[in-house]
């Protein structure tokens, strides 16, 4: 797709209870799709990934500009919009001025109930993604509802566990915003035991998956579940036993 970039948003936290993670990821995906649609930002796919220490949103081929849109606005009734001589009244002029259209471009049409009204038809130009995306992503971070939430330090935000970092990259552009004083970065973190102690630089949205993997994090929860099950069944077979599959435990 032309004029698109891939987007990654990672909300890094202290360890979230495992039972909270799947519902949170479902919310993040649903909220992202809704927010992007409302913002008129086209995209190819929305995916979510996560571990107890990170929630990840990945949007493939996000448009770099909002779609232009044509809107129709209903104004005053025809009988108020014209005087006895058929000239525009002050009400009609103020409506046209408020909508930013010329008087001669106004139309008289019936609404769904059959009443005749003035209508303004106007085209709204799309804004560049650099203007639209920062507040949209900030809203997504705070849009998740938790069964139990907490505050920490002097923060006003309530979350399942304290937020430690927020990575946001559209291509190689760090999307600048802050949530309760926590500013976005272009670094991720590795596994808390096996990974490096220092933050891991990420050059762009697709590089994120390479870098987080290099930090010994398997961020795809579906793949992680499959690997765990394979390892458990292999160990059970080695010991001459078997495993009863427990989806909740997995």
N, C-alpha and C positions, 0 to 999 in steps of 0.2 A: 504493500500500500504506500502511496506517495504521501509525503509530509506527515509521517507518523514516527513515533518512538515507543519503545517499550518502557514500562513504568514498574518500579518496585518500591514498595513501602514496607518497612520492617519496624514493628513496635517491639523493642527489647525490654524485658521486664525481669524482676526477680521471679522465682519459680512459682508459676500459677498451678493451682490444683488441677490434676489431669482431667477431672470430670468437667471442668469449666472450658477446656480448650476447644472441643468440637463445636459446642453451641456458639462460642465466640467467633470461630472461623466462619460458621454459617452466617452469622450476623454481618460480619465484615464483608463477605461476598455479596450478600443481598443489599446491604447499605451502599456498597460501592457501585453496583449496577444501577441502583436507583439514583444516586447522586450524579453519576456520569450522564444518565439519560436526562435528568432535569437540567444539567448544565450544557446540554447539547454537544457533548464531546463523544464522538464516535470511537469505537474500538472493535477489535476482533474477538478477544476472549478475556474473561476475568477468572483468575484462579487464586486459591488461597492455600497456604502451607503453614505448618506450625509445629512448635515444640512447647514444652512448658515454659521456656524462657523467651519465646518470640512468636509473634503473629505476623504473617507475611502475606501481602497482597501483590499479585503480579498481573499487570494489564498488558496484553499484547497489542501492538500497533494502535496506540492511542493517538488520536488526531491532535495536531498542533494548533488547531484553531476550532472554535465553536462553529457549528453549522449556522448559516444565516437562516432566519425564520421570518415568515410573513404572518402578522397578527392582525386581527380585526377587532376593533373596539367599538362598542355600542355607545352612542351619545344620547342627546336629548330627543324626545319625541318630535316628529315632524311638525306638529302643531305649535310646538314651542320654538322650533328652529327657524321658522319662517314667519314673517309678518303678513298682514292682509294683502300686501302687494307682491308677495312671493320673494321678498328679499331676506337674506340671512339676518337673524337677530343677534343680539349681543351674546346670547347663550350659545348659538352656533359658532360664532367667532371665537369665543373663549374655549370651546371644545376643540376647534381646529388648532388653536394656538397651543393648548395643553398637550395635544398629540403630535405636534410638530409637522402638521400637514397643511397644504393650501386649501382654502375654502372650496375651490373648484374641484378638488380631488375627493371631497366628501360625497358619500352615496346615500340615497334614501332607499331603505329596504325594510321588509317586514321581518320581525323576529319570529320565534317559534310559536308565539301566541297570536300572531297575525297583526300586531301593532306596528305601525310604521315609525322608524327611527332613523336618525343620522348614523352613519357608520364611517369610521376611519380605517383605512387599510394601509398598513405601513410595514416596511421591511426593516428588521433589526439585524444589523451587522454583527457577526460573531467576533468575540474578543479573542486575543491570543491566549494560548494555554498558560503562558507565564503569569497572566493576571488571574486566571480562573482557578488554577490548580492548588496554589498554597492554601486558601481558605477551605477548599473542598477536602483536601487531605487532613487538615487540622480537625475538621468536623468529623471525618471518619474515625480518627483516633479516639475521639470522645463519644462516639455514637454507640459503642458496645455497652449493653446492659449486663451486669454481673449478678449472680445469685447473692453474693456477698462482696462488698467493696470496702476499701479502706482509704484513709488519707495518711500521708506521711510527711515528715519534716514540716515545712511551712507551706506545703502545696494546698491549693484549693480543690484540685481534681480528685475524684474518687475512682479507684481502679481495683481490680482483683489483687494485684500486687504492685509495688512501686515500679514506675517506668524508669529505666536506666538510660535508654538511648532511643532515638528515632532516626532511622535511615530512610531517605526519600530521594530517589534518582529517576529522572526522566531522561533516558539515554545516559549521557554523561553529565547532565545538568542536575546539580543538587537543588531540589525544590525547597526554597527557604520559607520556613514557618516555625512557629514555636507553640507548644502546648503547655500552658502554665509555667512558662519560663524554660522549658526543655526544648532547645533548638535542634533542628535537624543536622545530621552529620552524613558524611559519605564513608563511614566505616561501620563494620559489623563486629561481632564478638564470636569467638570460637567456643567450643565445649568448655564448661567451667572447670573440668579436671584435665582433660586430654589436650585442650586447645592452648594456644599461646596466651600469655597474660596480657599482652598489649592488643589494642583494637586492630582490626584487619582492614586495610584500605580497600575500597571497592571503586573501580574506575567507571563502571557503567551498570545499567540495570541487568544485563545478561552476565556480566562478570560476577554479580552477586552470588549466583549459585555455585560458581567455581570457587570463590573465596570462602564461602561459608562451609563448603565441603572440605576445603583444605584445613579448616579449623576443627575438623572431626565432628561436624554437625550434619546429620541426615535430616534435612528440613522437610522433605516430602513425607507426610504422615502415612500415606498409603504404602509407599515403598518401605518405610520403616516398620510398619506392621507386618508386611510380608517377610522381611528379613528376620524379624524377631521370631515369627512362627517357624520359619525354616530352621533357625538355629535351635529352637526348643525341640522340635520334632527330631532333628538330627541327633541331639544329645539323648533324647529319650530312646531312640533306636539303638544308640551305642550301648546304653545300659540295659537293653532288652525289655524296655517298657513302652508305654504309649501315653499320649497326652489327650485329655478331653478339652476340646477347644472352648474357651470362655471369652466371648467377644468383649464383655465388660472389662475383664482383666487385661486383654490385649489392648 
